[in-house]
Amino acid sequence: MIVVGRNLFFALLLSLLLIAEAWATISSATKDFSVLEMAELMPGGATTSIHRTNRHSFSHPASNLDFEQGLNFNVGNGVFKKIWVSSPSSTTASDGLGPLYNARSCVRCHVNNGRGQAPAVEPSQTRAVSLFLRLSIPPQTQSQKNLLSQYRLGFIPEPIYGGQLQGFATQGVEAEGLLQVSYTELPLQLSEGQSISLRQPHYTVSNLGYGDLHPETQFSPRIAPPMIGLGLLEAIDEQDLLQLADPEDSNVDGISGRVNRVWNIKEQSITIGRFGWKAGQPTLEQQNNAALSGDIGIGSWMFPNPQGDCTSQQEACINQPHGNTPQQGNLEASQTMTKLLLHYTRNLAVPMRKVVESRRALAGKQLFYKAGCTGCHTPKFMTKSNADLPEQSNQLIWPYTDLLLHDMGEGLADNRSEFSANGREWRTPPLWGIGLTKTVSGHRNFLHDGRARSLLEAILWHGGEAEAAKERVVNMAVKERNDLINFLETL
């Protein structure tokens, strides 16, 4: 019996080693571009949505949810779509809006759970909704410097207007201002006589409701990103991200990605950031609750202030009635509500890839690798095992991101720091679903502020660590560039 038991043990061990080796092979970078890789068309693993392509392609639940989880997903969808109203109101579960806000619901910015759109240029009084303007100033006191160095704050808010410009307000309160954008066209010559024009954005704030901004105010426009696959990004093992990081560029490839270090409110500790354009939030739960507070003015257990981003200089805002009620746990958004919202945002499925011309897609994929794009846009990961979240566990996923910060050059710089991220750094955005932007969101605006009107324009804005990859694209034959874009549109 002892011998049999020992043999069985070694047989199981050998099986596990073979499985581990197989997964290591699957998750490593490919060198064969003659065929599609195993499960490449299922970018979210078992969570992948297999529904037909339409404007609701980003709104389906993970395919491996059970019946009860599916019901909770639908209830969470209701929270995501909830239209908040000002207080006091007879609808106590939906009041507490503002007093200053950017939108009245999550879906107002993330239409169809997709990418936000830059504001129109022509109408002079158009208020930006899905494009926010972050505000901050350099530290003014030793206390503020200490808070930054201890990672208790990611930035110092503008003293009158707070950390974000809100263009809307409830009755009795004046909105903070009107964000407007204009563009300068920048012509660029590509190989084989092809030319293109890039849009350089210029932002102005008018109709300031509370006086002048601080003279050292730093601005950072941010468009609402797509909502798909967020739970899978959270399920990537931290060690996998740290192994990809190369802050000193020790391999001398010109790419020196690094993690952002941020304050985790729930754990009361410094952890790595994953969410937001500069990876300024550590978890999806914190990202959700920060958006409720800053974008809608709704207090939750994590950000309990019912006045949202109001500052002490905005007296009318501070004195407005709030939506805290005993039924909601003396919060505007109860913990039950935010838990359902977390379940919904965690389980929005990535759609199945649709590859019509596989040869062309494979040619474009090879060019993507050859240009060096995978130096930041890491194609695939195996998610970690988590008994509490089995749906996201042990999934082979294809997000095309390393979730790291990279210097993207002066052209994309906002010159505003956020925790460890400096004014030239941005987190690598995931590319899954990017080819469905027009279908889902009704436009083709890309990058952190929506300036790029096409995927090619987005590539050509890359600089800094991505300068060499961009130049390879600039020097490609026209057919190669077209194949590269075709590949991206299949993601």
Helices and strands as residue ranges (DSSP letters): H 2-27, G 45-47, H 67-81, E 100-101, H 106-109, G 111-113, E 131-136, H 142-149, E 168-169, E 178-189, G 191-193, E 195-206, E 218-223, H 230-234, H 238-244, E 261-264, E 269-272, H 284-291, I 292-296, H 315-318, G 326-328, H 335-346, H 358-370, G 373-375, E 381-382, G 390-392, E 396-397, E 405-407, G 410-412, E 425-427, G 434-436, H 437-441, H 455-460, G 464-466, H 467-474, H 478-490
